[in-house]
Amino acid sequence: MKTKKVLIVDANDMNRRLIENLIEQLCGFESVKTGFEAVDKTSQVAFDLILMDIQLPVMDGMTTAKAIWRKSPHNCPIIAVSNFSEENSRKCLLEMGFQDVISKPIRPKNFLEAVSDILSCTDDEKLSFHDSPEILDKTVFNQLSKFNPPNILRSLYIDFIEELDQLMPLIERALEEKDKQSLIENFHTIKGNSGTFGAKSIFTISSDADLQARAEEWNSLESTIKTLKNERVIFEKYLEEETIFNS
């Protein structure tokens, strides 16, 4: 296990030092303070585990994790470290794709056991740690397919992508001008259409973007828009390869 390497992502100096002191009993580690640093670091280095504080400033832990899952060339499980102790909050984080959730305040024994369990898995087991957030909600697709033949349904999804391509330049311009109302309206359109067609990842990202626009979190929004554009490419590739339209 000493050959393993963990990335610690935490903006709080005291929390980060505590985690570092615990992790060094198990393996090597690197630490960063921001989500942006984490995304950059994981694009360059293959880690065996990421410990992600959810309450990061500017770009929160959930947004950071989504960016890592989409951009990092390395497959790596992520544990959420969170103040959210409620069971529904834990369930939400697990459904997003986090491998586990560790609640604050950290209890060293439980913390080390949770980390050790993941680090001790074989590389083959690690491949199943993170199933990417669902691209297409099959329940929604099945409902739509009851009323539309596969070729018509595919054309509707292509129309959805084309509309997204039309909206993105408007969104980027609105961000430059900090046109809050325009941003909200365009994200509302994307949210509505992605929800209708079951484009689950796009719906989640556009929902985040909508909240950031309303809160005027411009730096976070810029990053989220980049993630949205990347997810559009992923979605189009998914449509090209998915066989459900051939049935």
N, C-alpha and C positions, 0 to 999 in steps of 0.2 A: 504493500500500500504506500510505502514511502516514495515510490516512483510516480505516484499520482500527483496531479496539480489541480488546485481549486482557485477559482476567481471569486474574490469577495467584492461585492458592490454595495457600499454603504457610505453615505455622506457624513454620518455622525462619527466624529473621531473616537469617542469613547466606545461606542458600539463596535466600531471596526477593530479597535485594538483588542477588545475582548474576544471577538471571533478569531482574529489572527492568533492570539495566544492559545486558543482551543485547537484550531486547525493544525498548528505547527506540531502538535502531539501526534498527528496522523500522517501528514504529508506536506509537500510544498504548496506554496500559494503565491498569488499576486493580488494586489488590492487597487481598486479605483474608487473615486468619489462620486462620479456622475454616470448617468445612463449613456451619454455620448461617448465617454471614455470606454465604457463597457462594450458598446457596439464596435468601436474601433479596435479594441484589444482582441475581441473574439473573432474578428475577421482575419487576424494575423496569427493567433496562437490557438492550438487545440487544447482545451481544458477537459478534465474528466468530470467536473461539476462546477456549477455556478451558484453562489449564494446571493440572492437578489433581494435587497431591501425594497419593499414596495413603496415606502414613503420617500422616494428620492425627489429632490427639488428639480424644477424645470421639466425634465422628462421622467415621469414616474416609473416605478419598477415594472408595471404591467406593460406600458408602452415600450420600455426598453427590451423586455423579454420578447415581445412580438417582433421587434426589429431584429433581434438576434436570430430568432427562428427563421426569419426570411432571408437574412443577409449573410449569416455565418456559413462558411463552407464546412464547418465541423459540427457533427452531431453531438450534442451535449445536454444532459439533464439540468434543469434549473429548479432549485428549491426557493420558494418564496419565504422571506423572513418578514413577518407582518405583525402589526398591532391589532389586526382584525382577528378577534378570538371567536366571534360568532360562527356557528356551524355553517350557516348559509354563505358567509364570506369565504370560509375555507372551501366549501363545495364549489363556489364560483371560480376560485383560483385554480382548483384542480381541473375543472372543466375547461379552463382556458388552455391547459397544457402543462402547468407546473407539476413536477414529479412529486413534490411534497410541500407542506406548509409548516413552518416552525414559528410558533407564536412568541412574541416578546411579552415580558422579559425572558431572556434566554435562560433555560435551565441546563447547565453544562452537561450533565449525564445524558439527558434526553437528546440534547443537541448532538453530542458525539455519536450516540447510537444511530440517530437518523442519518448522519453523514456517512458513518462507517458502513451502514447497510448498502448504500448506493455505491460507494467507492469499491466495495468488495465484490460487486457483481462482475461477471466476465464481460469482455468486449461485445460478445454476441448478445448478451442480455441488455447491454447498454443501448443497443440499436432500437430497442422497443421503449426506451424511457419516454421519448417524446413523440407522440403522434401529432403532427401539425394540426393546428386548429382547423376544423372542418371547412373546406372550401365551399362545398355545395350541400345545403340541407336536403337530404334525400327525401325527407317527409314532405317538404314543400314541392320538390320535383315530382314526386309520385302523385300529389294532388293535381298539379298542373297537367301531368301527362294523361290524366283521365279525360281531359277535355281538349287536348291538343296532340296530334300525331308527332312523332319524333322530329321530322324535318321542320315542321312549323315551330316547334319548341326551340330547336336549335337556332332558327332565324330570330326568334324573340330574344334569345340570350345574346346573339350577335348585335342586335339593335341596342340592347342594354350596354354593351361594351362601347359601341359607337357614341351613344349619348354621354357616357362617362368621358370619352375622349373630347367631346365638345365642351363639357363642363370644366375640365381640368385647367385649361388656359384662363377661363374666367375666374376660377378659384385662385390661381397663382397671382393674377392681376389684383384681385381683391385683397389678397394678403399683402402685396406690396403697398397698396393704398390704405391698408388697415380698415377696409370697408366691412365692418362687422355684419351689417344686415345682409349684404350680398353673400358673404360667406355662409351665414346661417341658412339662407334660402337655398343655396346650391347644395350644401350638405344635407339639408332636409330632403331635397329631391333624390339624392343618391341613397340616403337611408331608406326612403320609401320604396324606391325601385329595387334595391338590393334585398330588402325584406320581402317584397312581393315575389321575387325570383329565387329566394333562398340562397343568395350569394352571401354566405354567413360571415366570412372573413372581412369582406368589403363592408358589410353592414356594421360589424364591430368597430372597424377602423373609422368609418365615417361618423359613427356615433361619438367616438372619442373626439374626433375633429370638431364636431358640432359643439360639444361641451367646452372645448378649448377656445373656440371662436367666441362663444358667449362670455367666457371668463377673460377674454382678450389675452390669452397666454400665447403670444405671437411666436416665441422661440419653440415652444413645444409643438405648436401648430405647424410650423415649417417642417419639422421632422416627421410629423404624422402625415402630412401631405405627400412627402417622399415615400413613406411606407404605403400609402394608398396607391400611388402610381405603380409601385413595384407589385402590389397585390393584383392590380389590373392585369399586368403581364402574366402573373401566375394563373389567374383565372382564365385568361384566353388560352394558355397552353393546356390547362385542364380540359377545357371544352374540346380542343383539338384531339386529345388523347382518350377522353372518356368514351366508353363503349355504350353507355345507357341510351345514347341518341340513335343507336343502330337497331334497337329492338323493335 
